[in-house]
Each structure stands twice: as structure tokens, then as C-alpha cells.
Amino acid sequence: MPRRHVSTDVTVSRVYAEDRDAYVRVNSVGTGGTRPFVLVPGIGVSSTYFEKLAPHLNEFGPVHALDLPGFGGVPHPSSTLSIRQYADLVGRVIDELQLDDPIVVGHSMGSQVVSDLVSRRPEISTVVLIGPVIHPAERRIPTQALRFLQASWHEPFTVKVLAISAYLFCGFRWFSRVLPKMMSFPIEERLPHIQAQTLVIRGEFDAVCPREWVERVGELLPHSKLWEIPGAAHSVMYAHAEEVARLCVKYARRPYADDDELHILDDAAPADPTDDAVATPADLAKAVSGRIIETIGILQDDDAKIAEGKSTAAEAVADEQRNGRRANPAG
């Protein structure tokens, strides 16, 4: 992917459900262009999981990373939402922001939300499913807990910290109420109805989304291309953001021919468990400052402060990436 300036200025807005019992927090990067991306995270976590990916995607238009009700500090609705209700909310975001044929990206449970939405919206032409869940033969909480731990072993330290903080904001009670909805959702019934060109991405060590399941996903989708990124785990879009962004942008520009064979990305950067090694003390200080400002904003229900914190954290990520490139000019 060409090395270019990436946007770090984040704006925050809200899109409410029709009954105003819940809202989606929309974190937007970039303003130019005509083809936006919409990013939908997984259970319990927030748009922060996309903070390394989002700035690399605004080649066609703005990028909108969502915080769903109950996650990322967004208040819990009065009743538990189903995958269909989450999907309807994402659809409402697309309608309220008047997004014309956005590229919709879902990670983990977000892949269920996106699949349900797009299976009912044939006007959406391009979809990306990252680590889609759940393998129908493994719809048991103990099995998924084990798979999650296996994948987590291969995640960078930063991802583990993000996960812990996100789950604290979500809370055990809400997580435990949404989890059965995710476990029982029959994504295999939605996939055949998706007419969009669909890019599916998994990490090599993603035990939550095993290789044989992704191959089955490709068979179920009418139009698909499958990629595996070496060295990556379930949160592949964070630890390997540039590789994932390159695949997404290339696919959005010109979808590959339909092919349900799993391809290995042979130019992926090697996994580095010490992913903060190129971060300078100034980068780390800025990142921590951004997290603190964002947390205060969430606690105060202040979208402007949340945006300030996210922008500061995004600047730290951009600085870290520039430092890494200077340290590894061939990378």
C-alpha cells in the first residue's frame, strides 16, 4: 500500500433507534470522497479495535467505526438486543448518514450483524467479514471460551489491554445477556442470501474462526474471496492493520473473481509480540493521554471529549507507525 498521510481527526456523533431507547456512537475519520466504509466490532468491544485500520481505509471516502449499544461505554438499552436488532441499528446509521453503497465491514460478532443486514439489503455491493463466527459445530460456550483463549495467546499485548478495558466498560451482566444471542445466531442461513461481493479474512492463529469454517463460509456465499494472514489471530485487523486495509481497498476498487479457495497472503509482515517496541516514550505518553481523555468523555457522556481522546490516540498510533517505518525502511 502506498505510504501516504493518514487521517487522525476523529469526529463523534450519535444515531438513535426509532424508539430512542438506544443509540450507536459513530466515530468518523476523513470527510472527502464518495464511498465510505462502515466498521462494526464484535461482542463486548469497541471501535477502538479499528483504530489502526480506519485511517488506512479513507481512500474512497470517510470511515465510520461504530460503538454498538452496551459496548464501548454506550449505555445499555432497557432490554437485550438480538443480532437482528443490532443489524437494524447499523442499517439506521447508513440511512441517517445518507451513505451511498458503503463498504460494510464486520468483525467477529460484527460479522453476524453485517451478514444479517446485507442479506436483506441487496443494494449494498461490497462486504468484508473478518473472523466470522460461529462454526455451527461449536456453538457451546465452553468450546468458544477455549477457542478464544487459544487465539488470545497469539494476540499482541496491546490487544489484550484493549479487550480487558472494553469488557470492563461492557460489564459482565450485559455481556452475558448478549452472548447467547451470538452463540445461537445461524449465520450459515444468512450467507447464501448475500448478493454483495464478499471478502473474508482470517488470521492464521484464529482458533475462534478455524480455517475449515472459513472455507465453508466461502462455499455458502454466492460471491466471495478468502484470505488468511500469517502470524495473525482473531484481532487480525488490529495487529495487521495495513495488510487488512490493503486487501479491503483493493477489493473495493475491483472485486476479485469469485473463488472459495482460501489464499495465504504471502507478503504479510511477521507477527511481533512486542508490538510496542517502536513506540517512543512520547508516543506512549500521547496514547495514554488519549485513552484517559476518552474515558473521561465516556464517563461524562461528552462526545466532544471522546472525539478529542480518540484523535489524540490516533495521532499516537500514526506516530508509532512512522517510527516503525523509519526503523524498518524496507517494511
C-alpha positions, 0 to 999 in steps of 0.5 A: 500500500502506498505510504501516504498521510493518514487521517487522525481527526476523529469526529463523534456523533450519535444515531438513535433507534426509532424508539430512542431507547438506544443509540450507536456512537459513530466515530468518523475519520476523513470527510472527502470522497464518495464511498465510505466504509462502515466498521462494526466490532464484535461482542463486548468491544469497541471501535477502538479495535479499528483504530489502526485500520480506519485511517488506512481505509479513507481512500474512497471516502470517510470511515465510520467505526461504530460503538454498538449499544452496551459496548464501548461505554454506550449505555445499555438499552432497557432490554437485550438486543438480538443480532437482528436488532443490532443489524437494524441499528447499523442499517439506521446509521447508513440511512441517517448518514445518507451513505451511498453503497458503503463498504460494510465491514464486520468483525467477529460478532460484527460479522453476524450483524453485517451478514444479517443486514446485507442479506436483506439489503441487496443494494449494498455491493461490497462486504468484508467479514473478518473472523466470522463466527460461529462454526455451527459445530461449536456453538457451546460456550465452553468450546468458544471460551477455549477457542478464544483463549487459544487465539488470545495467546497469539494476540499482541499485548496491546490487544489484550489491554484493549479487550480487558478495558472494553469488557470492563466498560461492557460489564459482565451482566450485559455481556452475558445477556448478549452472548447467547444471542451470538452463540445461537445466531445461524449465520450459515442461513444468512450467507447464501442470501448475500448478493454483495461481493464478499471478502473474508479474512482470517488470521492464521492463529484464529482458533475462534474462526478455524480455517475449515469454517472459513472455507465453508463460509466461502462455499455458502456465499454466492460471491466471495474471496478468502484470505488468511494472514500469517502470524495473525489471530482473531484481532487480525485487523488490529495487529495487521492493520495495513495488510487488512486495509490493503486487501479491503481497498483493493477489493473495493476498487475491483472485486476479485473473481469469485473463488472459495479457495482460501489464499495465504497472503504471502507478503504479510509482515511477521507477527511481533509480540512486542508490538510496542517496541517502536513506540517512543516514550512520547508516543506512549505518553500521547496514547495514554493521554488519549485513552484517559481523555476518552474515558473521561468523555465516556464517563461524562457522556461528552462526545466532544471529549471522546472525539478529542481522546480518540484523535489524540490516540490516533495521532499516537498510533500514526506516530508509532507507525512512522517510527516503525517505518523509519526503523524498518525502511524496507517494511 
